[in-house]
Amino acid sequence: MTNLTKLTIAGALNGLSKGEFTAVELTEAHIKATEAKRALNAFITETPDMAREQAKESDARRTAGKAGALDGIPLGIKDLFCTKGVPTTAASHILDGFTPQYESTVTANLKAAGAVSLGKLNLDEFAMGSSNLTSYYGGAVNPWTKTSDPSAKLVPGGSSGGSAAAVAARMVMGATGTDTGGSIRQPAAFCGITGIKPTYGRCSRWGVVAFASSLDQPGPMARTVEDCALLLGAMAGHDPKDSTSAPVAVPDFAAALTGDIRGLKVGIPLEYRPDGLNAEVSKAWELGIQWLKDAGATPVEISLPHTKYALPVYYIVAPAEASSNLARYDGVRFGLRVPGSSLDDMYKKTRAAGFGKEVRRRIMIGTYVLSAGYYDAYYAKAQKVRRLIARDFTKAFQTVDVILTPTAPSAAFGMTETTDDPVTMWLNDVFTIPTSLAGLPGLSLPVGLNSDGLPLGLQLIGRPFDEETLFKVAGVMEKAASFTAVPEGV
């Protein structure tokens, strides 16, 4: 039998429909892979027994001719999505013991499509980080290694680091992620997989633990562009329970992979070439531009003049929203409770013990910029600049169909590198944050390896609710890249 963990989602669906193997066999193969690769710390909670039951039910549906769009496909769920009867931690000590009695809309949609859940995946605490090192449960490990130092453990990126590591290591066929400032795209680039942050409002946020409500957006991560298209088709859709969910139809994203991009104009922003840009990242970008030219697209230089303000704007807006969202974690209703001599004392002790350093840092920044005397100077001004950043993109899309940029300023770095300097860590999202502030769809796909044998990714940015063009262009680039390398031992 084919090595079932090496199949794509599209390939597995084809094999299941032909009866070449069962959902139970497919699931069992991935459960064994998960058990064999626990050293990667990709999972916080494994649910093998539940997965086996779901696989049996999937086989029964297929036999009855009632198979869903993703029936029998083993997935991992980022532990930011509430899952009924399964602990949800947000990788934080403060949510110890929290088991939701309801299901997030996105995971409910995946279940309705027949997907099998292998468990909850590791992440940066409350999705705050670019390395997965802020998780209370320890950092997930990137399955890739440097050729120059194979013993060095690398970060998988963040915050969806467990999702990226599990997909790259073939523990799951695909995974859910969330993206606030790059948390799907940056780990996808670090782990050599594909991930897409859909347009804000494309996927429901209901049942997803909130970080920054005006930025958070669920999306899929998988090993191919087509697999991401299949996953997004199942995840997306209007949800009346989410006031920011857009009432727009969900197209057949996979059908957009026609391979024909002739006549498309591809924007190349001048501002994404900062001084000191990694030479190998720059070379990968030039190669991507050439692939698109060869396929009949036309590169067009564009300007996004307010890009340089995106990082400071983000680190005002996101912490401000986080300080508000995380006020609900006080030890009273759910999760951790540390006894105190009074109610206020209990609040203080619970939050001090329950939140990690990075989360406390962002809560304090957010509370400061929202405080009396500083609101207008910081938060209100940041919102005005955010509108200018969005306007830059609107103007650019009057002349181009899609924008191509690097995803991250470097390849994956070591787990012991630069982690003591929060500002250096925040710079990892310098290429992804503008897209998030504008609410646009952004897709990262792997395009090759650097001189140390580590994957590099490029980012495609599209018009609002035009994920189809992103998938179309990404499919062409994926074929040109012929990126088939996998982490050693996988």
N, C-alpha and C positions, 0 to 999 in steps of 0.2 A: 504494500500500500504506500502511496505517496506520503512523504513526511508532511503531516497535516499542519504543523506549525509554520511551514514555509509557504503556505498558500496565501494569496491575497483574499480579501473579502469577496471580491467578484469571482475569483477562482473557486472559493469554497462554496459559494451559492450555486455555481454551475455543477460542482461535484455532488452536492446534496440533491439537487434536482434530478441528476442522472442516477442517483442511488449508488454512487461509487463508495460512499461511506455515510454514516449516520451522524446526527447531531450529537448523540451520546459519545461516539468515537472522537469526533472533533473536539468536544468539550474536554474529554478525558485527556487527550494529548496536551491541551493547554494547561490543564490542572497539573499535570506532571511537570511541564515546563516551569510553571510558577513555583512548584515545590523545589525544583532543582536550582532555581536562581534566586532564592530568598536572600542571598548575600547582597543583592542589589537594593534591597529594602524598598522596593517599588510599591508594595502593598502595605496598608495599615491594617485592613481587615480582609481576610480571605473568606469566601463563602462557597467552598467546593460542593457541599451537600445540596445547597440551594441551586447551584449551577447544574448539578446532575439531574435534579427534578425538572428544572426548566428545559433541559435538553430532551428528556423523555417526552415532555409535553409537546416540544417542537416536532419531534419525530412523529408523534400521533397526529398532529395537525397536517404535516406533510403527507402522511399516508391517506388522510381524509380529503386531501386536495384543498386545504385551507391555509397553506403556508403564507406567512407575512413577508414583507420586503426584506427583512433581515433574519428570517427564521433560522435558528440554530447557530448564529454567529456569536462566538465568545468575546465579550467586551470587558473592559475595566472601567470603573466609574470614579472619577476624581472625588475625593472625600470632602467635597464642598456641596455636593448634591444630596439633599435629604432623601433617604431611602427607607421606606416603611419596614419596620422590624429589623433593620440593620443599622448598627451604630454609625453616627455621623459626627466626626470630630473636628473638621476644618484644620486638622493637624495641630490642635491647641489643647493644652491641659485644662482650660476653662470649660471645655465641653465634655469632660470625662463623664461617662455614663449616660450620655444623651442618645436615645434611640427614638427617632421620629415615628409618629403614628400616621404619617402621610407620605406621599411620594411626590418628588418634584415633577413638574410637567415634562421636562426633557426626558428623564428616565422613564416616566410613564409612557411617553411616546415610543421610546426604544423597546420597552416591554411589549407594547401593543404591536410592534413590528416583528416580534418574535425573538429579539436578541436575548442572549444568555449572559448573565452577570457573574463574573468570577470574583468580584469583591470591590473594595474601596481603595483607591490609589493615593499614594503619598503626595504631599504638596508643601509649599511654604505656608507657615501658619497664617490662617485667614487670607491666603493667596498673596501675602505681602513679602515679596522677595524675587530675586532673579537667579537663584541657585538651588533651591530646595533645602538649603541649610538651616532655615529658620523653623523647620518642622520640629514639634515637640517630640516626635518619634524618631528623630535622627534623619539625616539627609539621605535621599535616594542617590544611587550611584549610576553614573552613565556607563552603559555596557561597552562603550568605545574606550580604547586606550591609546596613548601616544606611542609611536614607534620608537621615539628617543628615550622613553621612560615608561615601559609597560606596567611597572608596579605602582605608578602614581594613579590614585583614584581621581576621576574627573566629575564635576557637577553635571547633571543632566539639564541644567537651566531651570527656570522657575517662572511662575509658581507651579505650573503643571508638569513638574519634573518627574513625578512617579508615573504619570500617564505616558510621557515621552519615552522613559526608560523601559516601561513594560511593553510598549509597541515595538521599539527597536530591538529588544531582546526576544521578541516573538513569544512573550508570555500571554499576550492577548492579541486579537486581530485588529482591534481598534480601541479607542478610548474617548471618553468625554474630557474636555478641558474647559477652563474659563479663561477669558482674556480681558484684563483691565487696562494694561499698558503694554502688553506684549507677551502675556503669560501662556499663550498657545504657540505663538510664532517663534519666540526665542528658544524655548526648549525643543521645538521641532527642528530648528536649525542645528542645535547642539547635538542632537541624537540622530540626525540623518533621516528624518521622516518628514511627512507632509502634515501641515495643520492649517486650519483656516479659522480666523475670527470673522464671523459673519457681520453683516450690517447690524448696528445696534437696533434691537427690536425684532430681528429675524427669528431668534430663538427665545422662548420665554425664560425669564429669570425667576419665576415663581418656584419656591422650594430650593433655591440656590442660596447658600449662606452669603449674605451681602458684604462686600468690601466697599466699593464706591458705586453707588446705584446708577449714576449717570454714565458710567463707563463699562461696568461688568457686562460680559456677553459670553454665553456658552457657545462651544463649537466643537467640531470633531478633530481627532488626530488619528492618522493611519499611515500605512507604509506607501500608499500610492495616491495619486490625485483622484483616480476613479473611486477608490474606497472612501475617501473623504466626501466625495459627491454623494455616494450612496448613504453614508451616515447622516450627512446634513439633511438630505431629503426626508429621513425618518425623524430627525430631531426637531426640525423647524415647524412653524405654524402659529397662527394667531391663538392667543390664550386670553380669554376675558378676565382671568384671575390676575393678570399682569397688565397694569395700566400703560406700561411702556411697550407692550407687545404690538407689533404693527399688523393691522388687518390687511395683509397682502397675501396673494396666492403663493403657494410653494411650487416652483417649476420642477421639471425633471432635470436636476443638475447633471446627472450622468450623461444625458442626451446632448449636453452642450459640448462634450469632448469630440468634436467633429474633426479635429486636426487641421482645420482651415482657418488661418488668421490673416490671410492676404488682405491688404488694405487697411489693417488696423494701425493706429498711431500709438506708439508707446512713449510715454513721458519719462525723461531722464532728468531728475531734479538736480540742479547745480549745488544746492545746499546740502546734499547727502554725500558730498566729497570733502569732508573736513580735513584740515591739516593733520597729518599723521595717520590717516586711514590705513589700516593694515594692508600691505601690498598684495597679499594673497586674496583677501576679500575683494580688493579693487579689481584684481585680475579675473576673479570669478564673475564679477559684475560685467566686465567687458565681454567676457565669453558669452554670458546670457544675452547681452545686447546683440552680439553677432548671430546667435542662434535664431533670434527673432527676425533679424534682417534676412537671413537665409530662408526663413519660412514665409517671407513676403510682407512682413510688417515694417513700419517705418519709425525709426527712433527720432524723437523730437526733444530737444533740450527745453526744459521748462524751469520756472523759478517758483519756489514756495518760500517767499521772503521771511515769513514769521516762524519758520522751522526752529530757529535758534532759541526761541522762547518756549518751545514745547515742554522741555524737561522741567524748568522751574514752574511753569503753569501746572503741569501734572502733579508735581510734588507740593502744590498748594491745594488744588481741587480734590485730589484723591484722599489725602490725609484728613481734610475737612469732612468729607463724606464718611470716612471711616470712623472718625471720632463720634459722629452721630449714630452710625449703624451699630457700633460696638458698645454703646451705652447700655444696651439691653442685657449684657452679660454681667450680672451683679450678684449671682449666687442665690437669688431668691426663688426663681421659677424652675430652673433646670441647670444641669451641669455641676461643676465644682462649687462647693461651699466651704469656706474656711471660717470657723466660728470666731466671733469677736465680742467685745464687751458691750457693744451697742450696734445698732443697725448700720450706722456710718462706718464703724470700725470693721464690721463684717464685709461691707462693700470694699473698703480699702484693702483688707487682707486677701480677699478672694481675687480681686483684680490684679494685685501685685503678684500673687502666686500663680494665677491662671494664665496671664499674658506673658509672652516672651519679649525679649529686648526690642526686636524690630517693631513689633506691634505696639508696644508702649511708646516707642519713639514716634511712630506715626500718629498715635492718638494725641500725644502732647503737641506735635506740630499742628495738627488739625484743630485742636482746641484753642491754640494760640491764635491762629489766623482767623478764627470765627469770633474771637473775644471782642468785647467793646473797645473801641479805639483802634482796632487793627483790621476789622472786617473790610472796611472800604479800602484801606491801604493794600491789602493782600488779596483776600478772596474775591471781592467785587472786581478788582482790577484784573485778576487772573481770568475771570469769566469773560471779561471784555476781550482779552487777548485770545482766549479760546475761540471766540467767534471770528476773529481775524484769521486764525489758523484754518478754520473750516472754510472761510471765504477764499483763501488761497487755493484750496483744493477745488472748490466750485469753479473758480476761474480757469484752473488748469484743465479741468474736464470739458471745457468748451472747445478745446483744441486737440485733446488726446482721448483715447478710449481706455487706457490702463496705464499705470505708473509702475516702473521697475526700480527697485532699490536693493541694497543689501538688507538682510534681516537683522544681523547682529554685527558689532564692530570687530568681533574675533571669533575663533572657534572656542569650543568648551575649554574652561580653565580648571586647574586643580582645586580640590576641595579645601586646600590650605592656603590658597592664593587670594589676596586682596579682600578677604572677608572681614577684616577689622575696620575697613573704611567704608561706611555706608554710601557715601557719595560715589565712590568708584563703582560700587555694586549697582547703584541706580543708573549709571551710564550705560549699562548693558542694554537698556531699553531705548536708547537715543533714536534708533531708526523706526521703532514700532509705535512709540507714544503719539506722534502726530496723527496717525491713522485713527487711533482710539479716541483722541480728543475730538476729531471730526465725525466720529460715529460711522466710519467707512469700513467696508470689508477689506481684509488683508489676508493674503495666503502666503505661507512660506513653504518652499520645496527645496530639497537637497539638489545641489548641482555638481558636487565633486568633493575631493579630499584635498586638504592642505599638505604641506611637506611633511607633517608629523602624522599623517594618516587619519586626520580627524575631518568629519564632514563640515561643509560650508553650505549655507542656505541663502537663497535670494527671495525677496518679498515682492509680491504683486499687490497693488492697491487699485480698487475699482470704485465706480460710482455707487451711490446708495442702492441697495437691493439689486445689484448687477453681479452677483456671484457667478453667474453663468459665464460671463466674459473672463473672469479670473480662472475658472476651471478650464475653459477653452485654451487660453494662453499657457496655463501651467501644464496642460497635457502635451502641448507641443514642446515645451522646454524639457519636460520629463523624458520624452522620447529622444530628444537631441542629447541629453546628458547621459542616457543609458546608465544611470546610476544604480548599479546592482551590488555594490560592496556592502557587506554587513559586518557588524562587530565580530571580532575574533571569538571563536568558540560558540557562536550563535547559529 
